[in-house]
Amino acid sequence: MKIPEITLAKLNPKKFIAEKAEELRSAVGDGSAINALSGGVDSSVVTLLAHKALGARLHTYFIDHGLMRAGEPERVVKLFRTFGVKVVCVDARREFYGELKGKTDPEKKRQAITDAFYKKVFGRLVRESGARFLLHGTILTDVEETVAGIKRQHNILTQLGIDTRKAYGYTVLEPLINLRKPAVRRVGSALGLPASVFNRPPFPGPALAARVIGEVTPERVELVRQATAIVEDVLAKVSAFQCLAILHEDRVTGIRNGQRDFGCQIEVRCWDSQDAVTATPTALPFKTLARLGRLITEQVPGVVSVTYNITSKPPSTIEAI
């Protein structure tokens, strides 16, 4: 079934918020819903929208799977408590790394993330809370890429024929599914989110697992976490849709202190795009690229090579995994 799009030109944010809030209240009834807050644009908008609709009947969780950027759990929990949203931080590192152990194929890794989220972590939270509904920040682009077979987005379930009530014990609600990213940002602004949140660059649902080529381990995630912090700091004032760092699987030969240093390679990507459907690499000055190369190889242990992606989407994609 084709999902009708509410384009940015046709979007009335206040009307959208009122209608979706009423739809959520009607769907949940006298029951309760649970919600996963990552701090990204989509999950943040869904959280405030559902909080407006359901109040104390919304149970919001930050799933600390050990795959987030530095300081993310503390920052997100603190911010949303200022909106009156009680956020419970759940340590799920054991479940996620357990599912990812030994997996190198991109689709198998995405399936592992899905299984950890929906079967293990949220299955347990649903049983404990008694909630019958799960709020999703799914947007139209997520559905299109998954259904087209480009890459499986971990939050796409019902569109693939999965009966979430039968498979996981709860019904998934997706209030943003008719929107693309620019429209979601507009709704976030209307909800009162700060620009630092609703204008935040996109971040993948599988988090830094989407930026580790090969097996995802705590040690490899820590390397890409440190590289990500450098990339986002150096490019903070660049007008781009998204920037990121990717850790490659193979080790490469480098030289440090006059000796061979068989180390890791980081790929930097920076994109110009409107809706993530198509994208072109940002024309960064070579001086900026050279600074990134120097800082990453100096500050991230074991990295001896830094490259920059120069291929548009398509045939490339914004994220590597």
Phi and psi restraints in degrees (value plus and minus 20) as a CYANA .aco file:
   2 LYS   PHI     -94.7   -54.7
   2 LYS   PSI     112.5   152.5
   3 ILE   PHI    -109.2   -69.2
   3 ILE   PSI     102.3   142.3
   4 PRO   PHI     -88.7   -48.7
   4 PRO   PSI     115.2   155.2
   5 GLU   PHI    -111.8   -71.8
   5 GLU   PSI     116.6   156.6
   6 ILE   PHI    -117.6   -77.6
   6 ILE   PSI      82.6   122.6
   7 THR   PHI     -92.2   -52.2
   7 THR   PSI     143.8   183.8
   8 LEU   PHI     -80.3   -40.3
   8 LEU   PSI     -57.3   -17.3
   9 ALA   PHI     -86.4   -46.4
   9 ALA   PSI     -51.7   -11.7
  10 LYS   PHI    -114.7   -74.7
  10 LYS   PSI     -27.3    12.7
  11 LEU   PHI     -94.8   -54.8
  11 LEU   PSI     107.5   147.5
  12 ASN   PHI    -130.1   -90.1
  12 ASN   PSI      78.6   118.6
  13 PRO   PHI     -75.4   -35.4
  13 PRO   PSI     -64.9   -24.9
  14 LYS   PHI     -85.4   -45.4
  14 LYS   PSI     -60.8   -20.8
  15 LYS   PHI     -85.6   -45.6
  15 LYS   PSI     -62.2   -22.2
  16 PHE   PHI     -79.5   -39.5
  16 PHE   PSI     -66.7   -26.7
  17 ILE   PHI     -81.8   -41.8
  17 ILE   PSI     -65.1   -25.1
  18 ALA   PHI     -83.2   -43.2
  18 ALA   PSI     -64.2   -24.2
  19 GLU   PHI     -87.3   -47.3
  19 GLU   PSI     -63.7   -23.7
  20 LYS   PHI     -89.4   -49.4
  20 LYS   PSI     -55.8   -15.8
  21 ALA   PHI     -82.3   -42.3
  21 ALA   PSI     -62.0   -22.0
  22 GLU   PHI     -86.7   -46.7
  22 GLU   PSI     -59.8   -19.8
  23 GLU   PHI     -81.9   -41.9
  23 GLU   PSI     -60.9   -20.9
  24 LEU   PHI     -85.9   -45.9
  24 LEU   PSI     -63.9   -23.9
  25 ARG   PHI     -81.3   -41.3
  25 ARG   PSI     -61.0   -21.0
  26 SER   PHI     -86.7   -46.7
  26 SER   PSI     -62.6   -22.6
  27 ALA   PHI     -87.4   -47.4
  27 ALA   PSI     -63.7   -23.7
  28 VAL   PHI     -98.6   -58.6
  28 VAL   PSI     -50.1   -10.1
  29 GLY   PHI      41.6    81.6
  29 GLY   PSI    -150.5  -110.5
  30 ASP   PHI    -108.9   -68.9
  30 ASP   PSI     -17.5    22.5
  31 GLY   PHI    -106.3   -66.3
  31 GLY   PSI    -176.9  -136.9
  32 SER   PHI    -156.7  -116.7
  32 SER   PSI     144.6   184.6
  33 ALA   PHI    -152.9  -112.9
  33 ALA   PSI     134.2   174.2
  34 ILE   PHI    -133.5   -93.5
  34 ILE   PSI     137.4   177.4
  35 ASN   PHI    -166.5  -126.5
  35 ASN   PSI     115.4   155.4
  36 ALA   PHI    -120.4   -80.4
  36 ALA   PSI     100.0   140.0
  37 LEU   PHI    -126.7   -86.7
  37 LEU   PSI      99.1   139.1
  38 SER   PHI    -121.8   -81.8
  38 SER   PSI     -38.8     1.2
  39 GLY   PHI      77.1   117.1
  39 GLY   PSI     -26.4    13.6
  40 GLY   PHI     -95.1   -55.1
  40 GLY   PSI     153.7   193.7
  41 VAL   PHI     -79.3   -39.3
  41 VAL   PSI     -72.5   -32.5
  42 ASP   PHI     -84.7   -44.7
  42 ASP   PSI     -68.6   -28.6
  43 SER   PHI     -87.7   -47.7
  43 SER   PSI     -52.1   -12.1
  44 SER   PHI     -88.1   -48.1
  44 SER   PSI     -61.9   -21.9
  45 VAL   PHI     -85.5   -45.5
  45 VAL   PSI     -64.9   -24.9
  46 VAL   PHI     -80.7   -40.7
  46 VAL   PSI     -60.2   -20.2
  47 THR   PHI     -82.1   -42.1
  47 THR   PSI     -68.8   -28.8
  48 LEU   PHI     -88.8   -48.8
  48 LEU   PSI     -56.8   -16.8
  49 LEU   PHI     -82.7   -42.7
  49 LEU   PSI     -66.1   -26.1
  50 ALA   PHI     -89.9   -49.9
  50 ALA   PSI     -55.1   -15.1
  51 HIS   PHI     -82.7   -42.7
  51 HIS   PSI     -60.4   -20.4
  52 LYS   PHI     -83.1   -43.1
  52 LYS   PSI     -58.5   -18.5
  53 ALA   PHI    -100.2   -60.2
  53 ALA   PSI     -59.9   -19.9
  54 LEU   PHI    -133.5   -93.5
  54 LEU   PSI     -38.4     1.6
  55 GLY   PHI      39.4    79.4
  55 GLY   PSI    -147.8  -107.8
  56 ALA   PHI     -89.8   -49.8
  56 ALA   PSI     -31.3     8.7
  57 ARG   PHI    -102.6   -62.6
  57 ARG   PSI     -19.3    20.7
  58 LEU   PHI    -120.6   -80.6
  58 LEU   PSI     106.0   146.0
  59 HIS   PHI    -127.6   -87.6
  59 HIS   PSI      89.8   129.8
  60 THR   PHI    -122.7   -82.7
  60 THR   PSI     111.8   151.8
  61 TYR   PHI    -144.9  -104.9
  61 TYR   PSI     120.9   160.9
  62 PHE   PHI    -122.4   -82.4
  62 PHE   PSI      97.0   137.0
  63 ILE   PHI    -108.8   -68.8
  63 ILE   PSI      86.8   126.8
  64 ASP   PHI    -107.5   -67.5
  64 ASP   PSI      71.1   111.1
  65 HIS   PHI    -114.8   -74.8
  65 HIS   PSI     -13.6    26.4
  66 GLY   PHI      58.1    98.1
  66 GLY   PSI      -5.8    34.2
  67 LEU   PHI    -137.6   -97.6
  67 LEU   PSI     -11.3    28.7
  68 MET   PHI    -110.0   -70.0
  68 MET   PSI     150.7   190.7
  69 ARG   PHI     -90.5   -50.5
  69 ARG   PSI     144.5   184.5
  70 ALA   PHI     -79.6   -39.6
  70 ALA   PSI     109.9   149.9
  71 GLY   PHI      54.4    94.4
  71 GLY   PSI     -14.8    25.2
  72 GLU   PHI     -84.6   -44.6
  72 GLU   PSI     -66.9   -26.9
  73 PRO   PHI     -76.4   -36.4
  73 PRO   PSI     -67.7   -27.7
  74 GLU   PHI     -85.0   -45.0
  74 GLU   PSI     -60.8   -20.8
  75 ARG   PHI     -84.5   -44.5
  75 ARG   PSI     -65.2   -25.2
  76 VAL   PHI     -87.8   -47.8
  76 VAL   PSI     -66.3   -26.3
  77 VAL   PHI     -80.1   -40.1
  77 VAL   PSI     -63.9   -23.9
  78 LYS   PHI     -83.9   -43.9
  78 LYS   PSI     -64.0   -24.0
  79 LEU   PHI     -82.0   -42.0
  79 LEU   PSI     -68.2   -28.2
  80 PHE   PHI     -95.3   -55.3
  80 PHE   PSI     -40.5    -0.5
  81 ARG   PHI     -87.5   -47.5
  81 ARG   PSI     -44.7    -4.7
  82 THR   PHI     -89.6   -49.6
  82 THR   PSI     -39.1     0.9
  83 PHE   PHI    -112.9   -72.9
  83 PHE   PSI     -16.3    23.7
  84 GLY   PHI      64.1   104.1
  84 GLY   PSI      -8.9    31.1
  85 VAL   PHI    -114.0   -74.0
  85 VAL   PSI      96.3   136.3
  86 LYS   PHI     -98.6   -58.6
  86 LYS   PSI      97.8   137.8
  87 VAL   PHI    -131.6   -91.6
  87 VAL   PSI     104.9   144.9
  88 VAL   PHI    -120.4   -80.4
  88 VAL   PSI     105.3   145.3
  89 CYS   PHI    -109.4   -69.4
  89 CYS   PSI     105.5   145.5
  90 VAL   PHI    -132.0   -92.0
  90 VAL   PSI     102.4   142.4
  91 ASP   PHI    -100.1   -60.1
  91 ASP   PSI      87.4   127.4
  92 ALA   PHI    -142.2  -102.2
  92 ALA   PSI       3.9    43.9
  93 ARG   PHI     -82.4   -42.4
  93 ARG   PSI     -60.0   -20.0
  94 ARG   PHI     -81.9   -41.9
  94 ARG   PSI     -64.0   -24.0
  95 GLU   PHI     -84.3   -44.3
  95 GLU   PSI     -64.0   -24.0
  96 PHE   PHI     -92.0   -52.0
  96 PHE   PSI     -67.1   -27.1
  97 TYR   PHI     -88.0   -48.0
  97 TYR   PSI     -48.4    -8.4
  98 GLY   PHI     -84.6   -44.6
  98 GLY   PSI     -63.2   -23.2
  99 GLU   PHI     -88.2   -48.2
  99 GLU   PSI     -54.6   -14.6
 100 LEU   PHI    -101.6   -61.6
 100 LEU   PSI     -35.3     4.7
 101 LYS   PHI     -76.4   -36.4
 101 LYS   PSI     106.1   146.1
 102 GLY   PHI      61.4   101.4
 102 GLY   PSI     -23.4    16.6
 103 LYS   PHI    -114.9   -74.9
 103 LYS   PSI     112.7   152.7
 104 THR   PHI    -143.5  -103.5
 104 THR   PSI     -42.9    -2.9
 105 ASP   PHI     -88.4   -48.4
 105 ASP   PSI     110.9   150.9
 106 PRO   PHI     -75.1   -35.1
 106 PRO   PSI     -64.8   -24.8
 107 GLU   PHI     -89.2   -49.2
 107 GLU   PSI     -55.6   -15.6
 108 LYS   PHI     -87.6   -47.6
 108 LYS   PSI     -54.0   -14.0
 109 LYS   PHI     -88.4   -48.4
 109 LYS   PSI     -60.9   -20.9
 110 ARG   PHI     -83.8   -43.8
 110 ARG   PSI     -58.9   -18.9
 111 GLN   PHI     -86.0   -46.0
 111 GLN   PSI     -56.6   -16.6
 112 ALA   PHI     -82.9   -42.9
 112 ALA   PSI     -61.1   -21.1
 113 ILE   PHI     -82.2   -42.2
 113 ILE   PSI     -64.6   -24.6
 114 THR   PHI     -79.6   -39.6
 114 THR   PSI     -66.3   -26.3
 115 ASP   PHI     -84.1   -44.1
 115 ASP   PSI     -62.3   -22.3
 116 ALA   PHI     -83.9   -43.9
 116 ALA   PSI     -64.0   -24.0
 117 PHE   PHI     -82.6   -42.6
 117 PHE   PSI     -78.6   -38.6
 118 TYR   PHI    -110.6   -70.6
 118 TYR   PSI     -52.8   -12.8
 119 LYS   PHI    -106.8   -66.8
 119 LYS   PSI     -69.4   -29.4
 120 LYS   PHI    -105.3   -65.3
 120 LYS   PSI     -81.4   -41.4
 121 VAL   PHI     -92.6   -52.6
 121 VAL   PSI     -76.2   -36.2
 122 PHE   PHI     -94.8   -54.8
 122 PHE   PSI     -47.0    -7.0
 123 GLY   PHI     -78.4   -38.4
 123 GLY   PSI     -63.9   -23.9
 124 ARG   PHI     -87.0   -47.0
 124 ARG   PSI     -63.8   -23.8
 125 LEU   PHI     -85.4   -45.4
 125 LEU   PSI     -56.8   -16.8
 126 VAL   PHI     -82.2   -42.2
 126 VAL   PSI     -66.5   -26.5
 127 ARG   PHI     -81.7   -41.7
 127 ARG   PSI     -61.3   -21.3
 128 GLU   PHI     -91.6   -51.6
 128 GLU   PSI     -56.6   -16.6
 129 SER   PHI    -108.9   -68.9
 129 SER   PSI     -43.0    -3.0
 130 GLY   PHI      59.9    99.9
 130 GLY   PSI     -14.5    25.5
 131 ALA   PHI     -89.9   -49.9
 131 ALA   PSI     127.7   167.7
 132 ARG   PHI    -132.2   -92.2
 132 ARG   PSI     -18.6    21.4
 133 PHE   PHI    -155.7  -115.7
 133 PHE   PSI     125.7   165.7
 134 LEU   PHI    -142.0  -102.0
 134 LEU   PSI     107.2   147.2
 135 LEU   PHI    -104.7   -64.7
 135 LEU   PSI     114.0   154.0
 136 HIS   PHI    -139.0   -99.0
 136 HIS   PSI     124.6   164.6
 137 GLY   PHI    -114.0   -74.0
 137 GLY   PSI       9.3    49.3
 138 THR   PHI     -80.7   -40.7
 138 THR   PSI     113.0   153.0
 139 ILE   PHI    -138.5   -98.5
 139 ILE   PSI     150.8   190.8
 140 LEU   PHI     -80.2   -40.2
 140 LEU   PSI     -58.8   -18.8
 141 THR   PHI     -82.9   -42.9
 141 THR   PSI     -56.5   -16.5
 142 ASP   PHI     -77.9   -37.9
 142 ASP   PSI     -66.4   -26.4
 143 VAL   PHI     -84.7   -44.7
 143 VAL   PSI     -66.9   -26.9
 144 GLU   PHI     -80.9   -40.9
 144 GLU   PSI     -64.3   -24.3
 145 GLU   PHI     -86.5   -46.5
 145 GLU   PSI     -56.9   -16.9
 146 THR   PHI     -91.9   -51.9
 146 THR   PSI     -69.5   -29.5
 147 VAL   PHI     -83.5   -43.5
 147 VAL   PSI     -54.4   -14.4
 148 ALA   PHI     -95.5   -55.5
 148 ALA   PSI     -28.9    11.1
 149 GLY   PHI      61.5   101.5
 149 GLY   PSI      -6.5    33.5
 150 ILE   PHI     -89.5   -49.5
 150 ILE   PSI     -73.7   -33.7
 151 LYS   PHI    -180.7  -140.7
 151 LYS   PSI     125.3   165.3
 152 ARG   PHI     -99.4   -59.4
 152 ARG   PSI      96.1   136.1
 153 GLN   PHI    -102.7   -62.7
 153 GLN   PSI     112.1   152.1
 154 HIS   PHI     -83.8   -43.8
 154 HIS   PSI     -40.3    -0.3
 155 ASN   PHI    -112.5   -72.5
 155 ASN   PSI     -12.8    27.2
 156 ILE   PHI    -114.7   -74.7
 156 ILE   PSI      96.7   136.7
 157 LEU   PHI    -149.0  -109.0
 157 LEU   PSI     -86.9   -46.9
 158 THR   PHI     -81.9   -41.9
 158 THR   PSI     -52.4   -12.4
 159 GLN   PHI     -88.6   -48.6
 159 GLN   PSI     -34.6     5.4
 160 LEU   PHI    -121.2   -81.2
 160 LEU   PSI      -8.9    31.1
 161 GLY   PHI      65.7   105.7
 161 GLY   PSI      -8.6    31.4
 162 ILE   PHI    -102.6   -62.6
 162 ILE   PSI     103.4   143.4
 163 ASP   PHI    -103.9   -63.9
 163 ASP   PSI      78.9   118.9
 164 THR   PHI     -86.8   -46.8
 164 THR   PSI     -49.6    -9.6
 165 ARG   PHI     -84.3   -44.3
 165 ARG   PSI     -63.2   -23.2
 166 LYS   PHI     -95.9   -55.9
 166 LYS   PSI     -60.5   -20.5
 167 ALA   PHI     -97.1   -57.1
 167 ALA   PSI     -58.3   -18.3
 168 TYR   PHI    -143.0  -103.0
 168 TYR   PSI     -35.3     4.7
 169 GLY   PHI      74.5   114.5
 169 GLY   PSI      -7.8    32.2
 170 TYR   PHI    -171.5  -131.5
 170 TYR   PSI     142.6   182.6
 171 THR   PHI    -120.1   -80.1
 171 THR   PSI     115.4   155.4
 172 VAL   PHI    -111.6   -71.6
 172 VAL   PSI     111.9   151.9
 173 LEU   PHI    -133.5   -93.5
 173 LEU   PSI     112.9   152.9
 174 GLU   PHI    -149.8  -109.8
 174 GLU   PSI      59.8    99.8
 175 PRO   PHI     -88.6   -48.6
 175 PRO   PSI     -35.7     4.3
 176 LEU   PHI    -123.1   -83.1
 176 LEU   PSI     -10.8    29.2
 177 ILE   PHI     -86.7   -46.7
 177 ILE   PSI     -36.9     3.1
 178 ASN   PHI    -110.3   -70.3
 178 ASN   PSI     -19.0    21.0
 179 LEU   PHI    -133.2   -93.2
 179 LEU   PSI     133.4   173.4
 180 ARG   PHI    -122.0   -82.0
 180 ARG   PSI     154.0   194.0
 181 LYS   PHI     -75.3   -35.3
 181 LYS   PSI     -65.1   -25.1
 182 PRO   PHI     -78.6   -38.6
 182 PRO   PSI     -58.1   -18.1
 183 ALA   PHI     -90.4   -50.4
 183 ALA   PSI     -57.0   -17.0
 184 VAL   PHI     -82.1   -42.1
 184 VAL   PSI     -60.0   -20.0
 185 ARG   PHI     -82.1   -42.1
 185 ARG   PSI     -60.2   -20.2
 186 ARG   PHI     -83.3   -43.3
 186 ARG   PSI     -61.3   -21.3
 187 VAL   PHI     -85.3   -45.3
 187 VAL   PSI     -60.3   -20.3
 188 GLY   PHI     -80.5   -40.5
 188 GLY   PSI     -60.5   -20.5
 189 SER   PHI     -82.9   -42.9
 189 SER   PSI     -63.5   -23.5
 190 ALA   PHI     -85.9   -45.9
 190 ALA   PSI     -47.3    -7.3
 191 LEU   PHI     -98.2   -58.2
 191 LEU   PSI     -32.4     7.6
 192 GLY   PHI      78.4   118.4
 192 GLY   PSI     -10.5    29.5
 193 LEU   PHI     -85.9   -45.9
 193 LEU   PSI     125.1   165.1
 194 PRO   PHI     -88.1   -48.1
 194 PRO   PSI     134.3   174.3
 195 ALA   PHI     -78.9   -38.9
 195 ALA   PSI     -49.8    -9.8
 196 SER   PHI     -82.9   -42.9
 196 SER   PSI     -39.2     0.8
 197 VAL   PHI    -119.8   -79.8
 197 VAL   PSI     -74.7   -34.7
 198 PHE   PHI     -92.5   -52.5
 198 PHE   PSI     -38.7     1.3
 199 ASN   PHI    -120.9   -80.9
 199 ASN   PSI      -9.4    30.6
 200 ARG   PHI     -85.3   -45.3
 200 ARG   PSI     120.6   160.6
 201 PRO   PHI     -78.7   -38.7
 201 PRO   PSI     128.4   168.4
 202 PRO   PHI     -79.6   -39.6
 202 PRO   PSI     130.7   170.7
 203 PHE   PHI    -158.1  -118.1
 203 PHE   PSI     113.0   153.0
 204 PRO   PHI     -88.2   -48.2
 204 PRO   PSI     129.4   169.4
 205 GLY   PHI     -77.1   -37.1
 205 GLY   PSI     -62.6   -22.6
 206 PRO   PHI     -94.1   -54.1
 206 PRO   PSI     -15.4    24.6
 207 ALA   PHI      37.7    77.7
 207 ALA   PSI    -159.9  -119.9
 208 LEU   PHI     -90.4   -50.4
 208 LEU   PSI     -30.4     9.6
 209 ALA   PHI     -83.3   -43.3
 209 ALA   PSI     -46.3    -6.3
 210 ALA   PHI     -96.7   -56.7
 210 ALA   PSI     -25.6    14.4
 211 ARG   PHI    -140.1  -100.1
 211 ARG   PSI      -3.8    36.2
 212 VAL   PHI    -137.7   -97.7
 212 VAL   PSI      90.4   130.4
 213 ILE   PHI    -102.0   -62.0
 213 ILE   PSI     106.6   146.6
 214 GLY   PHI      79.0   119.0
 214 GLY   PSI    -180.5  -140.5
 215 GLU   PHI     -88.5   -48.5
 215 GLU   PSI     118.8   158.8
 216 VAL   PHI    -115.3   -75.3
 216 VAL   PSI      90.1   130.1
 217 THR   PHI    -142.9  -102.9
 217 THR   PSI     139.9   179.9
 218 PRO   PHI     -74.9   -34.9
 218 PRO   PSI     -58.0   -18.0
 219 GLU   PHI     -88.1   -48.1
 219 GLU   PSI     -61.5   -21.5
 220 ARG   PHI     -92.1   -52.1
 220 ARG   PSI     -56.8   -16.8
 221 VAL   PHI     -82.8   -42.8
 221 VAL   PSI     -58.4   -18.4
 222 GLU   PHI     -83.6   -43.6
 222 GLU   PSI     -56.0   -16.0
 223 LEU   PHI     -82.5   -42.5
 223 LEU   PSI     -68.3   -28.3
 224 VAL   PHI     -92.1   -52.1
 224 VAL   PSI     -46.4    -6.4
 225 ARG   PHI     -84.7   -44.7
 225 ARG   PSI     -64.3   -24.3
 226 GLN   PHI     -87.1   -47.1
 226 GLN   PSI     -61.4   -21.4
 227 ALA   PHI     -84.9   -44.9
 227 ALA   PSI     -57.8   -17.8
 228 THR   PHI     -81.2   -41.2
 228 THR   PSI     -63.2   -23.2
 229 ALA   PHI     -79.9   -39.9
 229 ALA   PSI     -60.0   -20.0
 230 ILE   PHI     -88.5   -48.5
 230 ILE   PSI     -66.1   -26.1
 231 VAL   PHI     -80.6   -40.6
 231 VAL   PSI     -66.7   -26.7
 232 GLU   PHI     -88.2   -48.2
 232 GLU   PSI     -51.8   -11.8
 233 ASP   PHI     -92.0   -52.0
 233 ASP   PSI     -67.6   -27.6
 234 VAL   PHI     -85.3   -45.3
 234 VAL   PSI     -56.5   -16.5
 235 LEU   PHI    -120.0   -80.0
 235 LEU   PSI      -5.8    34.2
 236 ALA   PHI     -78.1   -38.1
 236 ALA   PSI     -53.4   -13.4
 237 LYS   PHI    -117.7   -77.7
 237 LYS   PSI     -15.7    24.3
 238 VAL   PHI    -101.2   -61.2
 238 VAL   PSI     113.0   153.0
 239 SER   PHI    -101.8   -61.8
 239 SER   PSI      69.6   109.6
 240 ALA   PHI    -156.8  -116.8
 240 ALA   PSI     139.1   179.1
 241 PHE   PHI     -90.2   -50.2
 241 PHE   PSI     -59.5   -19.5
 242 GLN   PHI    -185.9  -145.9
 242 GLN   PSI     126.4   166.4
 243 CYS   PHI    -157.1  -117.1
 243 CYS   PSI     129.5   169.5
 244 LEU   PHI    -180.2  -140.2
 244 LEU   PSI     146.2   186.2
 245 ALA   PHI    -141.9  -101.9
 245 ALA   PSI     121.7   161.7
 246 ILE   PHI    -145.8  -105.8
 246 ILE   PSI     116.3   156.3
 247 LEU   PHI    -117.3   -77.3
 247 LEU   PSI     101.4   141.4
 248 HIS   PHI     -99.7   -59.7
 248 HIS   PSI     142.4   182.4
 249 GLU   PHI    -101.3   -61.3
 249 GLU   PSI     -68.7   -28.7
 250 ASP   PHI     -94.2   -54.2
 250 ASP   PSI     126.6   166.6
 251 ARG   PHI    -105.0   -65.0
 251 ARG   PSI     131.4   171.4
 252 VAL   PHI    -146.9  -106.9
 252 VAL   PSI     140.6   180.6
 253 THR   PHI    -104.1   -64.1
 253 THR   PSI     111.0   151.0
 254 GLY   PHI    -154.2  -114.2
 254 GLY   PSI    -198.8  -158.8
 255 ILE   PHI    -151.8  -111.8
 255 ILE   PSI     109.8   149.8
 256 ARG   PHI    -161.8  -121.8
 256 ARG   PSI     106.8   146.8
 257 ASN   PHI      36.9    76.9
 257 ASN   PSI      17.4    57.4
 258 GLY   PHI      58.1    98.1
 258 GLY   PSI     -17.7    22.3
 259 GLN   PHI    -140.0  -100.0
 259 GLN   PSI     134.8   174.8
 260 ARG   PHI     -84.0   -44.0
 260 ARG   PSI     113.5   153.5
 261 ASP   PHI    -144.6  -104.6
 261 ASP   PSI      81.9   121.9
 262 PHE   PHI    -101.7   -61.7
 262 PHE   PSI      77.6   117.6
 263 GLY   PHI    -147.9  -107.9
 263 GLY   PSI    -180.7  -140.7
 264 CYS   PHI    -118.9   -78.9
 264 CYS   PSI     140.3   180.3
 265 GLN   PHI    -141.3  -101.3
 265 GLN   PSI     109.3   149.3
 266 ILE   PHI    -125.7   -85.7
 266 ILE   PSI     111.9   151.9
 267 GLU   PHI    -125.9   -85.9
 267 GLU   PSI     108.7   148.7
 268 VAL   PHI    -117.3   -77.3
 268 VAL   PSI     115.7   155.7
 269 ARG   PHI    -147.0  -107.0
 269 ARG   PSI     118.9   158.9
 270 CYS   PHI    -162.1  -122.1
 270 CYS   PSI     110.6   150.6
 271 TRP   PHI    -144.5  -104.5
 271 TRP   PSI     123.2   163.2
 272 ASP   PHI    -124.3   -84.3
 272 ASP   PSI     105.3   145.3
 273 SER   PHI    -183.5  -143.5
 273 SER   PSI     141.3   181.3
 274 GLN   PHI    -123.3   -83.3
 274 GLN   PSI     -59.4   -19.4
 275 ASP   PHI    -158.5  -118.5
 275 ASP   PSI     -11.3    28.7
 276 ALA   PHI      53.3    93.3
 276 ALA   PSI     -21.4    18.6
 277 VAL   PHI     -92.2   -52.2
 277 VAL   PSI     -63.7   -23.7
 278 THR   PHI    -148.7  -108.7
 278 THR   PSI     137.9   177.9
 279 ALA   PHI    -179.6  -139.6
 279 ALA   PSI     133.3   173.3
 280 THR   PHI    -148.3  -108.3
 280 THR   PSI     125.0   165.0
 281 PRO   PHI     -81.1   -41.1
 281 PRO   PSI     116.5   156.5
 282 THR   PHI     -88.4   -48.4
 282 THR   PSI     115.3   155.3
 283 ALA   PHI     -99.9   -59.9
 283 ALA   PSI      57.1    97.1
 284 LEU   PHI     -93.5   -53.5
 284 LEU   PSI     122.2   162.2
 285 PRO   PHI     -80.4   -40.4
 285 PRO   PSI     125.0   165.0
 286 PHE   PHI     -81.1   -41.1
 286 PHE   PSI     -52.0   -12.0
 287 LYS   PHI     -79.7   -39.7
 287 LYS   PSI     -59.1   -19.1
 288 THR   PHI     -88.4   -48.4
 288 THR   PSI     -62.7   -22.7
 289 LEU   PHI     -82.3   -42.3
 289 LEU   PSI     -61.5   -21.5
 290 ALA   PHI     -84.0   -44.0
 290 ALA   PSI     -57.6   -17.6
 291 ARG   PHI     -85.5   -45.5
 291 ARG   PSI     -60.8   -20.8
 292 LEU   PHI     -80.6   -40.6
 292 LEU   PSI     -65.8   -25.8
 293 GLY   PHI     -79.6   -39.6
 293 GLY   PSI     -62.8   -22.8
 294 ARG   PHI     -86.8   -46.8
 294 ARG   PSI     -68.3   -28.3
 295 LEU   PHI     -85.6   -45.6
 295 LEU   PSI     -61.7   -21.7
 296 ILE   PHI     -87.4   -47.4
 296 ILE   PSI     -63.6   -23.6
 297 THR   PHI     -90.8   -50.8
 297 THR   PSI     -46.6    -6.6
 298 GLU   PHI    -100.7   -60.7
 298 GLU   PSI     -55.7   -15.7
 299 GLN   PHI    -125.1   -85.1
 299 GLN   PSI     -39.0     1.0
 300 VAL   PHI    -123.1   -83.1
 300 VAL   PSI      93.3   133.3
 301 PRO   PHI     -77.0   -37.0
 301 PRO   PSI     111.6   151.6
 302 GLY   PHI      66.9   106.9
 302 GLY   PSI     -24.4    15.6
 303 VAL   PHI    -109.6   -69.6
 303 VAL   PSI     106.7   146.7
 304 VAL   PHI    -139.2   -99.2
 304 VAL   PSI     -25.3    14.7
 305 SER   PHI    -165.9  -125.9
 305 SER   PSI     117.5   157.5
 306 VAL   PHI    -150.6  -110.6
 306 VAL   PSI     108.1   148.1
 307 THR   PHI    -140.8  -100.8
 307 THR   PSI     145.9   185.9
 308 TYR   PHI    -145.7  -105.7
 308 TYR   PSI     108.4   148.4
 309 ASN   PHI     -92.8   -52.8
 309 ASN   PSI     110.1   150.1
 310 ILE   PHI    -141.1  -101.1
 310 ILE   PSI      -0.7    39.3
 311 THR   PHI    -125.7   -85.7
 311 THR   PSI     110.6   150.6
 312 SER   PHI     -93.1   -53.1
 312 SER   PSI     143.2   183.2
 313 LYS   PHI    -122.8   -82.8
 313 LYS   PSI     102.9   142.9
 314 PRO   PHI     -94.3   -54.3
 314 PRO   PSI     148.2   188.2
 315 PRO   PHI    -104.8   -64.8
 315 PRO   PSI     -33.5     6.5
 316 SER   PHI     -94.9   -54.9
 316 SER   PSI     154.5   194.5
 317 THR   PHI    -146.0  -106.0
 317 THR   PSI     144.0   184.0
 318 ILE   PHI     -85.9   -45.9
 318 ILE   PSI     -69.6   -29.6
 319 GLU   PHI    -112.9   -72.9
 319 GLU   PSI     136.6   176.6
 320 ALA   PHI    -103.0   -63.0
 320 ALA   PSI     -51.7   -11.7
